Amino acid sequence: MRRNDKTSWQARQATGLWLTDSHPTVRSDALQIVSELVANVIQHVPGGRRRDWVKVRLGFGDGFVRLEVIDPGAPEEEPCFVPRQLGPMEESGRGLGIVARLSAECGTHVTEEGHRVVWADIATSMP
């Protein structure tokens, strides 16, 4: 999907539809995670010709759902997935911490084409 003001909404809509039959907690966590990851792309990944896009991919494993957000990549060579420690008055920077808390596992890697993939595994086995 092309990045614009509706990108986060479109990602949430697609994720919600894909997970319609999932446990409500799985669906809710996935919606929050996709919102945070797409917001990071919009805020931190430079746009430009042939760079104004983001892709959301969902896969199902044994006991988990994997949510991936793929973007054109950033100038940094090494992928970084480090939730920051923030003070109570800071207004931004909590996204990766939220993703880490809601997922069983999460991480990132860069493809051969230089695209960044940020992923989160959401447990589907509810206690």
C-alpha positions in Angstrom: 0.0 0.0 0.0 1.1 3.5 -0.7 2.1 5.5 2.4 -0.2 8.4 3.2 -2.6 9.6 5.9 -4.7 6.5 5.5 -1.9 3.9 5.7 -2.3 3.0 9.3 -6.0 2.7 9.0 -5.7 0.5 5.9 -3.2 -1.8 7.7 -5.5 -2.1 10.7 -8.5 -2.9 8.4 -6.6 -5.6 6.5 -5.2 -7.1 9.7 -8.6 -7.1 11.3 -10.2 -8.8 8.4 -7.4 -11.5 8.2 -7.9 -12.2 11.9 -11.7 -12.0 12.0 -12.0 -15.6 13.3 -9.1 -15.3 15.8 -9.4 -15.0 19.6 -10.3 -11.4 20.4 -7.0 -10.9 22.4 -4.9 -12.1 19.4 -6.9 -9.7 17.1 -6.6 -6.8 19.4 -2.8 -7.3 20.0 -2.2 -7.6 16.2 -4.1 -4.4 15.5 -2.1 -2.5 18.1 1.2 -4.0 16.8 0.5 -3.2 13.1 -0.5 0.3 14.1 2.8 0.9 16.0 5.0 -0.7 13.2 3.3 1.2 10.4 3.5 4.5 12.4 7.3 3.9 12.7 7.6 3.5 8.9 5.7 6.7 8.3 7.7 8.6 10.9 11.2 7.2 10.3 11.6 5.8 6.8 12.5 8.3 4.1 10.0 8.5 1.3 10.7 9.4 -2.3 10.4 8.0 -5.8 9.7 4.3 -5.6 10.0 4.4 -1.8 6.5 5.6 -0.8 5.1 2.2 0.2 4.7 -0.2 3.1 3.7 -3.9 3.0 1.9 -5.8 5.7 2.1 -9.6 5.7 0.5 -12.1 8.0 1.3 -15.8 8.4 0.0 -18.6 10.6 2.3 -21.0 12.5 1.8 -23.7 15.1 0.6 -21.7 18.1 1.3 -18.2 16.8 0.5 -15.6 14.1 3.4 -13.8 12.5 2.8 -10.1 11.6 5.4 -8.5 9.3 5.7 -4.9 8.2 8.0 -4.4 5.3 9.3 -1.0 4.2 11.8 0.3 1.6 14.6 0.4 4.2 16.4 3.2 5.9 20.0 4.5 5.4 21.3 2.6 8.4 22.9 -0.7 7.4 22.1 -2.6 10.6 18.5 -3.4 11.6 17.7 -2.1 15.0 14.9 -3.3 17.2 15.6 -1.9 20.7 12.7 -0.6 22.8 13.7 2.6 24.5 13.6 3.3 28.2 11.5 6.5 28.4 10.6 8.9 31.1 6.9 9.4 32.1 6.7 12.8 30.4 8.0 11.7 26.9 5.2 11.7 24.3 6.7 9.4 21.7 9.1 6.5 21.4 7.0 3.8 23.1 6.0 1.9 19.9 8.7 -0.8 20.0 8.2 -1.4 23.7 4.5 -1.9 23.1 5.3 -4.4 20.3 7.7 -6.2 22.5 5.2 -6.5 25.3 2.4 -7.7 23.1 4.3 -10.3 21.2 5.9 -13.6 22.2 8.9 -12.8 20.0 9.8 -9.9 17.7 12.7 -8.7 15.6 13.9 -7.3 12.4 16.1 -8.0 9.4 17.0 -6.5 6.1 16.4 -8.3 2.8 18.8 -8.7 0.0 17.0 -5.8 -1.8 17.6 -3.6 1.3 14.0 -3.7 2.5 13.5 -3.7 6.2 11.2 -6.4 7.7 10.0 -5.9 11.3 8.1 -8.9 12.6 6.2 -9.9 15.7 4.9 -13.3 16.7 1.6 -13.3 18.6 0.8 -16.4 20.6 -2.6 -17.9 19.6 -2.8 -20.3 22.6 -4.8 -18.4 25.2 -4.6 -19.5 28.8 
